[in-house]
């Protein structure tokens, strides 16, 4: 099982941390969790930034970081 951690506002959709089966792309994971893709600014897998097309492996650690705005 892959570990997924959602940071900030994204934790409203997915909770702080969860485990999911590998084999899905990050984009598919976001859709299954109901997280709008444009809200996710950075995806880290095992500490490296990846594209949303990345396919999650069984032992991956995924961190979803929201798009940040300021003013």
Biopython code that builds the backbone (N, CA, C, O; Angstrom):
import numpy as np
from Bio.PDB.StructureBuilder import StructureBuilder

atoms = [
    (1, "UNK", "N", (0.841, -1.186, 0.000)),
    (1, "UNK", "CA", (0.000, 0.000, 0.000)),
    (1, "UNK", "C", (0.886, 1.250, 0.000)),
    (1, "UNK", "O", (1.906, 1.310, 0.686)),
    (2, "UNK", "N", (0.472, 2.230, -0.778)),
    (2, "UNK", "CA", (1.175, 3.504, -0.830)),
    (2, "UNK", "C", (0.598, 4.421, 0.249)),
    (2, "UNK", "O", (-0.596, 4.376, 0.547)),
    (3, "UNK", "N", (1.453, 5.241, 0.821)),
    (3, "UNK", "CA", (1.007, 6.214, 1.815)),
    (3, "UNK", "C", (0.782, 7.546, 1.121)),
    (3, "UNK", "O", (1.604, 7.988, 0.319)),
    (4, "UNK", "N", (-0.344, 8.184, 1.439)),
    (4, "UNK", "CA", (-0.677, 9.478, 0.853)),
    (4, "UNK", "C", (-0.908, 10.470, 1.982)),
    (4, "UNK", "O", (-1.679, 10.208, 2.906)),
    (5, "UNK", "N", (-0.232, 11.613, 1.899)),
    (5, "UNK", "CA", (-0.411, 12.674, 2.880)),
    (5, "UNK", "C", (-0.887, 13.915, 2.149)),
    (5, "UNK", "O", (-0.249, 14.373, 1.201)),
    (6, "UNK", "N", (-2.012, 14.457, 2.595)),
    (6, "UNK", "CA", (-2.560, 15.681, 2.020)),
    (6, "UNK", "C", (-2.278, 16.830, 2.986)),
    (6, "UNK", "O", (-2.516, 16.716, 4.189)),
    (7, "UNK", "N", (-1.771, 17.929, 2.449)),
    (7, "UNK", "CA", (-1.352, 19.063, 3.264)),
    (7, "UNK", "C", (-2.353, 20.207, 3.121)),
    (7, "UNK", "O", (-2.954, 20.390, 2.063)),
    (8, "UNK", "N", (-2.522, 20.971, 4.194)),
    (8, "UNK", "CA", (-3.348, 22.179, 4.152)),
    (8, "UNK", "C", (-4.789, 21.893, 3.787)),
    (8, "UNK", "O", (-5.399, 20.951, 4.291)),
    (9, "UNK", "N", (-5.326, 22.725, 2.898)),
    (9, "UNK", "CA", (-6.733, 22.624, 2.501)),
    (9, "UNK", "C", (-7.070, 21.266, 1.888)),
    (9, "UNK", "O", (-8.221, 20.832, 1.939)),
    (10, "UNK", "N", (-6.080, 20.598, 1.313)),
    (10, "UNK", "CA", (-6.332, 19.298, 0.678)),
    (10, "UNK", "C", (-6.733, 18.233, 1.693)),
    (10, "UNK", "O", (-7.377, 17.247, 1.335)),
    (11, "UNK", "N", (-6.355, 18.424, 2.958)),
    (11, "UNK", "CA", (-6.725, 17.445, 3.987)),
    (11, "UNK", "C", (-8.236, 17.440, 4.232)),
    (11, "UNK", "O", (-8.765, 16.491, 4.809)),
    (12, "UNK", "N", (-8.925, 18.482, 3.802)),
    (12, "UNK", "CA", (-10.393, 18.497, 3.916)),
    (12, "UNK", "C", (-11.023, 17.423, 3.031)),
    (12, "UNK", "O", (-12.089, 16.892, 3.340)),
    (13, "UNK", "N", (-10.357, 17.121, 1.946)),
    (13, "UNK", "CA", (-10.857, 16.119, 1.001)),
    (13, "UNK", "C", (-10.414, 14.708, 1.380)),
    (13, "UNK", "O", (-11.170, 13.749, 1.225)),
    (14, "UNK", "N", (-9.189, 14.589, 1.875)),
    (14, "UNK", "CA", (-8.591, 13.263, 2.023)),
    (14, "UNK", "C", (-8.156, 12.930, 3.439)),
    (14, "UNK", "O", (-7.611, 11.850, 3.665)),
    (15, "UNK", "N", (-8.376, 13.815, 4.398)),
    (15, "UNK", "CA", (-7.825, 13.587, 5.720)),
    (15, "UNK", "C", (-6.328, 13.847, 5.681)),
    (15, "UNK", "O", (-5.780, 14.143, 4.619)),
    (16, "UNK", "N", (-5.669, 13.743, 6.807)),
    (16, "UNK", "CA", (-4.241, 14.051, 6.864)),
    (16, "UNK", "C", (-3.385, 12.995, 6.182)),
    (16, "UNK", "O", (-2.448, 13.320, 5.452)),
    (17, "UNK", "N", (-3.712, 11.728, 6.423)),
    (17, "UNK", "CA", (-2.883, 10.651, 5.875)),
    (17, "UNK", "C", (-3.741, 9.415, 5.640)),
    (17, "UNK", "O", (-4.675, 9.143, 6.394)),
    (18, "UNK", "N", (-3.413, 8.662, 4.573)),
    (18, "UNK", "CA", (-4.160, 7.444, 4.265)),
    (18, "UNK", "C", (-3.274, 6.489, 3.489)),
    (18, "UNK", "O", (-2.182, 6.854, 3.055)),
    (19, "UNK", "N", (-3.743, 5.282, 3.319)),
    (19, "UNK", "CA", (-3.049, 4.305, 2.489)),
    (19, "UNK", "C", (-3.951, 3.946, 1.320)),
    (19, "UNK", "O", (-5.161, 3.783, 1.475)),
    (20, "UNK", "N", (-3.338, 3.824, 0.143)),
    (20, "UNK", "CA", (-4.078, 3.467, -1.070)),
    (20, "UNK", "C", (-3.294, 2.402, -1.827)),
    (20, "UNK", "O", (-2.088, 2.249, -1.634)),
    (21, "UNK", "N", (-3.990, 1.671, -2.686)),
    (21, "UNK", "CA", (-3.315, 0.687, -3.530)),
    (21, "UNK", "C", (-2.573, 1.404, -4.647)),
    (21, "UNK", "O", (-3.041, 2.419, -5.161)),
    (22, "UNK", "N", (-1.421, 0.876, -5.017)),
    (22, "UNK", "CA", (-0.662, 1.423, -6.131)),
    (22, "UNK", "C", (-1.313, 1.052, -7.452)),
    (22, "UNK", "O", (-2.315, 0.338, -7.490)),
    (23, "UNK", "N", (-0.725, 1.549, -8.535)),
    (23, "UNK", "CA", (-1.217, 1.215, -9.862)),
    (23, "UNK", "C", (-2.058, 2.293, -10.510)),
    (23, "UNK", "O", (-2.380, 2.189, -11.694)),
    (24, "UNK", "N", (-2.430, 3.339, -9.757)),
    (24, "UNK", "CA", (-3.184, 4.458, -10.309)),
    (24, "UNK", "C", (-2.246, 5.640, -10.509)),
    (24, "UNK", "O", (-1.242, 5.775, -9.809)),
    (25, "UNK", "N", (-2.583, 6.490, -11.467)),
    (25, "UNK", "CA", (-1.830, 7.734, -11.615)),
    (25, "UNK", "C", (-2.257, 8.696, -10.501)),
    (25, "UNK", "O", (-3.299, 8.515, -9.871)),
    (26, "UNK", "N", (-1.444, 9.702, -10.275)),
    (26, "UNK", "CA", (-1.804, 10.719, -9.287)),
    (26, "UNK", "C", (-3.127, 11.365, -9.688)),
    (26, "UNK", "O", (-3.979, 11.610, -8.834)),
    (27, "UNK", "N", (-3.303, 11.641, -10.970)),
    (27, "UNK", "CA", (-4.544, 12.251, -11.469)),
    (27, "UNK", "C", (-5.749, 11.373, -11.133)),
    (27, "UNK", "O", (-6.788, 11.884, -10.713)),
    (28, "UNK", "N", (-5.621, 10.063, -11.312)),
    (28, "UNK", "CA", (-6.709, 9.135, -10.973)),
    (28, "UNK", "C", (-6.960, 9.126, -9.471)),
    (28, "UNK", "O", (-8.108, 9.054, -9.033)),
    (29, "UNK", "N", (-5.895, 9.197, -8.685)),
    (29, "UNK", "CA", (-6.035, 9.251, -7.228)),
    (29, "UNK", "C", (-6.818, 10.493, -6.822)),
    (29, "UNK", "O", (-7.740, 10.411, -6.011)),
    (30, "UNK", "N", (-6.453, 11.638, -7.380)),
    (30, "UNK", "CA", (-7.148, 12.885, -7.055)),
    (30, "UNK", "C", (-8.633, 12.774, -7.378)),
    (30, "UNK", "O", (-9.476, 13.179, -6.578)),
    (31, "UNK", "N", (-8.952, 12.229, -8.541)),
    (31, "UNK", "CA", (-10.355, 12.076, -8.943)),
    (31, "UNK", "C", (-11.104, 11.158, -7.980)),
    (31, "UNK", "O", (-12.246, 11.441, -7.617)),
    (32, "UNK", "N", (-10.475, 10.069, -7.568)),
    (32, "UNK", "CA", (-11.145, 9.122, -6.667)),
    (32, "UNK", "C", (-11.378, 9.718, -5.282)),
    (32, "UNK", "O", (-12.300, 9.311, -4.574)),
    (33, "UNK", "N", (-10.540, 10.685, -4.895)),
    (33, "UNK", "CA", (-10.689, 11.341, -3.595)),
    (33, "UNK", "C", (-11.569, 12.585, -3.670)),
    (33, "UNK", "O", (-11.913, 13.171, -2.644)),
    (34, "UNK", "N", (-11.931, 12.985, -4.889)),
    (34, "UNK", "CA", (-12.742, 14.188, -5.056)),
    (34, "UNK", "C", (-11.954, 15.475, -4.916)),
    (34, "UNK", "O", (-12.529, 16.530, -4.650)),
    (35, "UNK", "N", (-10.642, 15.401, -5.093)),
    (35, "UNK", "CA", (-9.793, 16.589, -4.999)),
    (35, "UNK", "C", (-9.683, 17.217, -6.387)),
    (35, "UNK", "O", (-9.204, 16.565, -7.315)),
    (36, "UNK", "N", (-10.119, 18.475, -6.549)),
    (36, "UNK", "CA", (-9.957, 19.133, -7.848)),
    (36, "UNK", "C", (-8.471, 19.283, -8.190)),
    (36, "UNK", "O", (-7.709, 19.870, -7.422)),
    (37, "UNK", "N", (-8.074, 18.760, -9.321)),
    (37, "UNK", "CA", (-6.667, 18.765, -9.724)),
    (37, "UNK", "C", (-6.017, 20.149, -9.682)),
    (37, "UNK", "O", (-4.861, 20.253, -9.272)),
    (38, "UNK", "N", (-6.721, 21.228, -10.096)),
    (38, "UNK", "CA", (-6.085, 22.549, -10.066)),
    (38, "UNK", "C", (-5.705, 23.034, -8.661)),
    (38, "UNK", "O", (-4.881, 23.939, -8.527)),
    (39, "UNK", "N", (-6.295, 22.442, -7.613)),
    (39, "UNK", "CA", (-5.933, 22.828, -6.246)),
    (39, "UNK", "C", (-4.570, 22.289, -5.829)),
    (39, "UNK", "O", (-3.954, 22.807, -4.897)),
    (40, "UNK", "N", (-4.100, 21.251, -6.517)),
    (40, "UNK", "CA", (-2.832, 20.616, -6.152)),
    (40, "UNK", "C", (-1.708, 21.291, -6.923)),
    (40, "UNK", "O", (-1.638, 21.201, -8.149)),
    (41, "UNK", "N", (-0.827, 21.970, -6.190)),
    (41, "UNK", "CA", (0.273, 22.687, -6.823)),
    (41, "UNK", "C", (1.497, 21.826, -7.034)),
    (41, "UNK", "O", (2.158, 21.916, -8.068)),
    (42, "UNK", "N", (1.804, 20.977, -6.041)),
    (42, "UNK", "CA", (3.009, 20.145, -6.093)),
    (42, "UNK", "C", (2.662, 18.743, -5.620)),
    (42, "UNK", "O", (1.937, 18.564, -4.641)),
    (43, "UNK", "N", (3.190, 17.755, -6.326)),
    (43, "UNK", "CA", (3.073, 16.354, -5.913)),
    (43, "UNK", "C", (4.486, 15.836, -5.694)),
    (43, "UNK", "O", (5.318, 15.872, -6.600)),
    (44, "UNK", "N", (4.750, 15.353, -4.482)),
    (44, "UNK", "CA", (6.041, 14.742, -4.174)),
    (44, "UNK", "C", (5.841, 13.249, -3.978)),
    (44, "UNK", "O", (4.915, 12.830, -3.284)),
    (45, "UNK", "N", (6.698, 12.451, -4.582)),
    (45, "UNK", "CA", (6.700, 11.009, -4.371)),
    (45, "UNK", "C", (8.096, 10.635, -3.916)),
    (45, "UNK", "O", (9.079, 10.846, -4.626)),
    (46, "UNK", "N", (8.164, 10.077, -2.721)),
    (46, "UNK", "CA", (9.448, 9.706, -2.122)),
    (46, "UNK", "C", (10.412, 10.895, -2.122)),
    (46, "UNK", "O", (11.613, 10.740, -2.342)),
    (47, "UNK", "N", (9.851, 12.098, -1.867)),
    (47, "UNK", "CA", (10.665, 13.302, -1.751)),
    (47, "UNK", "C", (11.016, 13.983, -3.064)),
    (47, "UNK", "O", (11.690, 15.013, -3.057)),
    (48, "UNK", "N", (10.573, 13.428, -4.198)),
    (48, "UNK", "CA", (10.869, 14.019, -5.513)),
    (48, "UNK", "C", (9.588, 14.542, -6.155)),
    (48, "UNK", "O", (8.539, 13.900, -6.089)),
    (49, "UNK", "N", (9.688, 15.715, -6.774)),
    (49, "UNK", "CA", (8.524, 16.263, -7.453)),
    (49, "UNK", "C", (8.233, 15.463, -8.718)),
    (49, "UNK", "O", (9.138, 15.160, -9.496)),
    (50, "UNK", "N", (6.952, 15.122, -8.914)),
    (50, "UNK", "CA", (6.531, 14.352, -10.091)),
    (50, "UNK", "C", (5.327, 15.027, -10.741)),
    (50, "UNK", "O", (4.682, 15.894, -10.151)),
    (51, "UNK", "N", (5.046, 14.606, -11.968)),
    (51, "UNK", "CA", (3.856, 15.066, -12.692)),
    (51, "UNK", "C", (2.638, 14.281, -12.197)),
    (51, "UNK", "O", (2.774, 13.219, -11.589)),
    (52, "UNK", "N", (1.461, 14.816, -12.465)),
    (52, "UNK", "CA", (0.230, 14.139, -12.058)),
    (52, "UNK", "C", (-0.023, 12.865, -12.860)),
    (52, "UNK", "O", (-0.889, 12.070, -12.496)),
    (53, "UNK", "N", (0.711, 12.666, -13.932)),
    (53, "UNK", "CA", (0.585, 11.438, -14.728)),
    (53, "UNK", "C", (1.386, 10.279, -14.127)),
    (53, "UNK", "O", (1.274, 9.145, -14.592)),
    (54, "UNK", "N", (2.189, 10.553, -13.102)),
    (54, "UNK", "CA", (3.016, 9.532, -12.448)),
    (54, "UNK", "C", (2.126, 8.414, -11.907)),
    (54, "UNK", "O", (1.098, 8.683, -11.285)),
    (55, "UNK", "N", (2.518, 7.165, -12.143)),
    (55, "UNK", "CA", (1.772, 6.010, -11.626)),
    (55, "UNK", "C", (2.365, 5.621, -10.274)),
    (55, "UNK", "O", (3.560, 5.353, -10.159)),
    (56, "UNK", "N", (1.523, 5.596, -9.273)),
    (56, "UNK", "CA", (1.932, 5.353, -7.890)),
    (56, "UNK", "C", (2.262, 3.881, -7.687)),
    (56, "UNK", "O", (1.496, 3.004, -8.086)),
    (57, "UNK", "N", (3.404, 3.616, -7.068)),
    (57, "UNK", "CA", (3.818, 2.262, -6.741)),
    (57, "UNK", "C", (3.346, 1.863, -5.355)),
    (57, "UNK", "O", (2.967, 2.720, -4.557)),
    (58, "UNK", "N", (3.367, 0.573, -5.062)),
    (58, "UNK", "CA", (2.867, 0.041, -3.789)),
    (58, "UNK", "C", (3.601, 0.583, -2.563)),
    (58, "UNK", "O", (3.003, 0.697, -1.494)),
    (59, "UNK", "N", (4.866, 0.913, -2.696)),
    (59, "UNK", "CA", (5.642, 1.352, -1.531)),
    (59, "UNK", "C", (5.955, 2.845, -1.560)),
    (59, "UNK", "O", (6.782, 3.322, -0.784)),
    (60, "UNK", "N", (5.299, 3.579, -2.448)),
    (60, "UNK", "CA", (5.552, 5.014, -2.570)),
    (60, "UNK", "C", (4.955, 5.791, -1.406)),
    (60, "UNK", "O", (3.969, 5.376, -0.796)),
    (61, "UNK", "N", (5.576, 6.928, -1.114)),
    (61, "UNK", "CA", (5.035, 7.896, -0.168)),
    (61, "UNK", "C", (4.721, 9.151, -0.960)),
    (61, "UNK", "O", (5.616, 9.803, -1.498)),
    (62, "UNK", "N", (3.440, 9.482, -1.025)),
    (62, "UNK", "CA", (2.956, 10.587, -1.849)),
    (62, "UNK", "C", (2.548, 11.742, -0.937)),
    (62, "UNK", "O", (1.849, 11.545, 0.057)),
    (63, "UNK", "N", (2.990, 12.940, -1.287)),
    (63, "UNK", "CA", (2.606, 14.133, -0.539)),
    (63, "UNK", "C", (1.947, 15.103, -1.511)),
    (63, "UNK", "O", (2.538, 15.476, -2.524)),
    (64, "UNK", "N", (0.727, 15.506, -1.199)),
    (64, "UNK", "CA", (-0.037, 16.432, -2.025)),
    (64, "UNK", "C", (-0.005, 17.807, -1.369)),
    (64, "UNK", "O", (-0.451, 17.971, -0.233)),
    (65, "UNK", "N", (0.525, 18.792, -2.088)),
    (65, "UNK", "CA", (0.690, 20.137, -1.548)),
    (65, "UNK", "C", (-0.188, 21.084, -2.357)),
    (65, "UNK", "O", (-0.131, 21.085, -3.586)),
    (66, "UNK", "N", (-1.008, 21.900, -1.668)),
    (66, "UNK", "CA", (-1.929, 22.766, -2.401)),
    (66, "UNK", "C", (-1.217, 23.917, -3.103)),
    (66, "UNK", "O", (-0.099, 24.299, -2.757)),
    (67, "UNK", "N", (-1.908, 24.448, -4.096)),
    (67, "UNK", "CA", (-1.467, 25.651, -4.767)),
    (67, "UNK", "C", (-1.553, 26.780, -3.751)),
    (67, "UNK", "O", (-2.578, 26.944, -3.089)),
    (68, "UNK", "N", (-0.504, 27.542, -3.625)),
    (68, "UNK", "CA", (-0.473, 28.616, -2.633)),
    (68, "UNK", "C", (-0.726, 29.946, -3.321)),
    (68, "UNK", "O", (-0.259, 30.186, -4.434)),
    (69, "UNK", "N", (-1.463, 30.794, -2.651)),
    (69, "UNK", "CA", (-1.729, 32.124, -3.183)),
    (69, "UNK", "C", (-1.490, 33.157, -2.100)),
    (69, "UNK", "O", (-1.479, 32.843, -0.909)),
    (70, "UNK", "N", (-1.308, 34.328, -2.508)),
    (70, "UNK", "CA", (-1.081, 35.393, -1.536)),
    (70, "UNK", "C", (-1.522, 36.715, -2.128)),
    (70, "UNK", "O", (-1.990, 36.796, -3.264)),
    (71, "UNK", "N", (-1.360, 37.715, -1.344)),
    (71, "UNK", "CA", (-1.788, 38.983, -1.882)),
    (71, "UNK", "C", (-1.272, 40.069, -1.150)),
    (71, "UNK", "O", (-1.546, 41.223, -1.482)),
]
sb = StructureBuilder()
sb.init_structure("model")
sb.init_model(0)
sb.init_chain("A")
sb.init_seg("    ")
for serial, (resi, resn, name, xyz) in enumerate(atoms, 1):
    if name == "N":
        sb.init_residue(resn, " ", resi, " ")
    sb.init_atom(name, np.array(xyz, "f"), 0.0, 1.0, " ", f" {name:<3s}", serial, name[0])
structure = sb.get_structure()
